[in-house]
Amino acid sequence: MSLAATAPADTHVVVALSGGVDSSVTALELVRAGYRVSALFMKNWNEPADDGRCRWEDDVADALEVCEKLDIPLNTVDLSQAYWDGVFADFLREYARGRTPNPDVLCNREVKFKAFLDAAEAIGGRVVATGHYARIHDGASGRELLKGLDANKDQSYFLHLLSQPQLARAWFPVGELPKPEVRARAQAAGLPTHDKKDSTGICFIGEQPFRAFLSRFLPAQRGLIKTLDGRTVGEHPGVIYYTLGQREGLGIGGVRGAVEGPWFVVRKDVADNVLYVAQGHEHPALLSQTLVADQVHWIAGAPLTGPLRCAAKTRYRQPDQACTVEPLGEAQVAVAFDRPQRAVTPGQSVVFYKGEVCLGGGIIDRTA
């Protein structure tokens, strides 16, 4: 969406300033374009890390430096309850079921473009701008969500649950830029975040030792690691800590009768607390030609009424995969891929595309 679509001086844009370089350049571009800009920092997680520090304290300090440099006001809002209720509680429920959820997807719908929108409106904001690498286009059937121009940073996958009203109030200025240009503009403007490392780990929680973190909220039981033919080859600290296709952290040594080579998680039996493994990156147990997805959301608003030829991703940064999507119900679809897909994981999102346009997506329930 062009920043020139609305008269700048008459438009109050609230930037979701995270303390990172992407949101910093978002604010920079809006200030340069003449918009009335203010920044709003979301505090969404209050639990300290293992070292006793709260990550948000460092981030808000960086955000304040950026605001001082750009001469814009900084407000803060505590959305930790909204994050817990709308994102983290679901995250825990899914892991307890043995699935692998993607909290970033729910966070965008429930926090960044719902609770945060309300907070921005409370301080007079008309539009919310974030540092997402995506674009918005006015199409024939409403707002369209497009991939970011930088294919390596495109984040449309995480935004596929946004509705038409949410897209109507969202801007993504850095979606028009490659990441190296974003850093270059930040450095040229003297922004202190120009060389700050990109955030990783769980949305708003950050990079933490995953098993130790999850064990604070979900108790796990040790159990057996077995091959598909039932041989016991090791023990695990809890099936919930693993995901399909995972190689690291299995601790399987030499197995009598097996060739030398890595082992991969191919199935999780939560009821019996058994983790199943096999050798071979492309083992048949890791390949799926079809899947069923629930809670399907279409960005244009109308549900699917017949077969759709398109492309899909079953994980972030996966190349587009040709497929046919067929409705099974109002919010459920079957997806048949032209080629088998590796490690299709229940709880993750399958997201649909037509070229550059993100059509929507749903939660993978099972492979078929």
N, C-alpha and C positions, 0 to 999 in steps of 0.2 A: 504494500500500500504506500503510495507516495505521501511524503510528509507535507507536500504542497496542497493536499486535498482539502485542507481547512485553513482559514486565515490564521496565521501563527499567533499574532498578538491577542486574538480573542479566545485562544484555546489553552486551558490549563492542563498540562500533561503531568501526571504523576509517574515518576520513574521508580520501578522496583529496584532500588539500589542495594546490591548484595555485598558490596565491597570487593567485587571482582572486576576484571578489566572489561568484560563484555557489557555489563550494566553501566560501567563508568563511561564508556564511549557512547552508549545509548544516550546518556544525559548530555554528553558533550555535543553530539550531533543535533539534539533538540535545541540546546541553548544557541548554537550557531545558526540554526534555522529560524530563530526569533520567537520560539514558543515561550509561553510562561511556564517555567519548569520548577517543580519541587520534587524532592526525593523522599521516599518512604522506605524505611528499613524494616523488614519482617523478622521478628524474633520468634522462631517456630519450634525451637528445641531447647529445653532448660536443663536437661540432664548433663552433668559434667562428664568429660572423657576420663579415661583411666588416670591421666596425670593431674586430674582435679580442675583443669581449665575448661571453660565453656567456649566453644569455637566462635560463637556469635560476638563475644567481646572483642576479639581481634578484628573481625569483619566490620563491625560497626565503627571501630576506630579508623579503618581504611576508608569507609564510606564518608565519614566526617571530613577527612582530608580532601577527598574528591570534591565534596560540596563547598568547602572553603576555597578550593582552587577555581571552581566554576561560579562561585558566588550565588549559590542557590540554597534554599533552606532544607534542612534534614529533619524529618519527623520519624518516630519509631512507633511500631505497633506490635503488641504481643499477640500472636496468633497460635501460640503453642497448644491451646485447647482445641482449636479448630483442626490443627495438624494431627493431634492425637486421635480425636474422634473421627475425622474424615479420611485419614491416611494410615496412621500407625496402627490403630486397632485392627484394621483390615489386613495390614502387613503381618501382624502376629497371627491372626486367624488363618491366613493362607499358609504360613510356614507350619503351623500346628497340623494342618491337613496334609503336609508333605509336598506342598506346591511351592513354586518360586515366584513370588509376586514382583511387580515393578512399581515401587512407590512413587517414582517420578511422574508417572502418568496420572495417578489419582491426585497427586499434589498440585499439578497444574489445574485440574478441574475444580478441586474442592478448596484449595487455599489460594494459589496465585491469581486465579481468575474467578474467584467467588468471594471468600472472606477478605482478600486483599482489595478486590474491586470495591467492596462495601466501605473499607477503611479509606480508600482513595476518594470515594464520593463524599465521605464525611468531612474531608478537608478541601472540598470544592473541585476535585479532579473530574475532568470530563472524559479523559482518555488515560489508559494505563499503558506504559511502555516498558518492555523487559528486554533483557539481553539475549533472547532466544535467536538461534540461527534458523529462521523460517521467514516466510513472506505471506502477505495477505493480498488477495486480488478480488476486485468486484466482478463476479461472474454473472451469467444469465440467471442462475438460480439462487443468487445470494453471495455471501462472502465465501471465497475459496481459500483454503490453506495450502500454500505452496512450499516445496522444499527450499531450504536456504541455498543461496548461490554457491557457498562453499560445501561441496559434497562431503568433505571430510568432517564437517561440523554440523551438518543438517540435523535439526532437532524436531522436525515435524512428527517423527515417530512418537515423541513424548507428548505431543499436543493434540493427538487425534480425537480426544474426547471433548474438545471445546465445541460449544454450541454457537449458533448464529448470533445470539445476543452477546455472548462473550467475545467473539471475534469482532463484533461491531465496535467494541471499546478497547481493542488491543492494537498496539503498534510494535513492530519488531525492526527497528532501524538497522541493526547489524546483520540482519538476514540478507541484506543487499551487498555485504562485504565479505571478502575472504579473511580468515583469521589473522594472517600476517599483516594485512592492512589495518585491522582493528588495533593490533599492538603498536603498529607504526604511528597511527593517529594519536593513540594515548601517550606515546613517548614524545611526539612532537608538541603536544599540548602541555607537557609537563605533569601528567597525571601520575600519582605515586603508585598506581596499580598496573602500570604498563608492563611490568615483568613479573607480576604475581602469578604463581602457579594456578592452573585451572583446578577447580574443586572436583573431587572424586568421592566415591563411596556413596552411602545411602543419602538420599535427598535431605538436606538440612542437618543431617547428623554427622556427615563427613566420613573420613577414612578411619576406621577403627578395626582392631582384630575381631573379625566377624563372629567367630564362635563364642568368644568371651562376651561380646556385646549381646548376642541373641540369648545366651544362657542366663542373662540377668532378667529376662522376661519370660522365657519358655524353658521349663525343665526338660531335659533330654535323658534318655536311657541308653546305656551301652548295648550293643547288639552285634550280630554276626554279619560279616561280609561273605557273600556266596557267589559262586558262578551260576550261570543259567541252568547247568545240569545238577545243581544242588551241593557242590563241593564247598566246604568252608575254607576260605583263604585268608581270613583275618577278622578283626573286630573294628567296630566304629564307635565313636562317642555319642552318636545320635543321628538318625536318618535325616532329620530336619536340616542338618548342616550341609547337606550335599544337594547338587543339582544334576540333571541329566547331562551327560557328556563330560562331566568333571573328571580331570586326571589327577590334579594335585591333592595332597592330603589323605590319600588312601592308605599309605603305609604298608603296601603289599610287597613283600620280598619275593625271593625265588619260590615258585610254586612247582611242586613235583609234577612232571608230565606236561607242563606248559612251556611254550617257547619264551625266550627272553624278549621283553617288550612291555610297554606301558599298559596299564589297565584303566578302563573308563567306567563310570557309573552309567548303567543302562536301564535300571528300574529301581524304584523305591517302594517297599512294602511297609507302610506306616503301621498297619494293624499288627503285623507280626514282627515289626522292628528289624527288618532284614534289608540290607543294601545289596543289590545285585550288580555284578561287574562282568566285563568281558574285555578281551583284547582286540585291538584294531580300531583306529580312528573312525573308520567307515564300517564298523560292525553292523550287520543287518538289524540288530536290535535297536540301533540308534537312528535308523532311517525310517521316515514316514512319508507316505504319498498323500495322505489326507488328514484333515483335522476337523474338529467341531469347536466352534467358538460361541460363547454366550455373552450377554450384556453388550451386544453389538450396537455401536453408535455410528450414524451416518451424518457427516458434517452438514450436508445439504438439508437434512431434516427428515426427508421422506425415507421410509423403510424400503428395502430391496423387495421387488415383486417377481423377479425372474432371474435366470442365470446371468452372471456378469463376468466378462473376461477382463482381467486386470492383472496387476502385479501385487505382490505382498511381501512383507518382511515379518519374520517371526522373532527377530531380535534386532536390537539397535545396531546400525552400521552394516547389516547384512545387505548384499546387493539385492536389488529387486528380483523377485522370483515369479515367473509367469504362472498364472493359476486361473481356475474357474470357481466363482463363488455362487452358491445357491442357497436361497432362504429355506430354513427349516421351521421358522416361526417368526414372530415380530422382531425378536432381538436375538435370534440364533441362526447361525449359518454353517454350512459345510463348505470346506475349502479343499479343492483337488488341485495339487501342483502338477505341472508338466513333468517335473523331475523330483525324485525323492529328496526330502530335506533332512538334515542331520540335527539331532537333539532338539526336536520340537518339544517345548517344555510347558506343561500345564501351569497356569498362573501368570505366564507371560502374555504379552499382547501380540496379536497378529494385526498388522496395519496395512490397509489397502491403498493402492496408488493407480492413477492413470497419468502416466508421464510424470510431470512435475507436481501434479495436484494430489494432495492427500485426501482420500475419500472418507476415511473413518477407520474403525477397527473394533476389535472386541477382545475378550479374555479367552485364551486357549483353555478349553475344558478337557479335551482328550484327543488322542490320535485315533484314527480308525483305519 
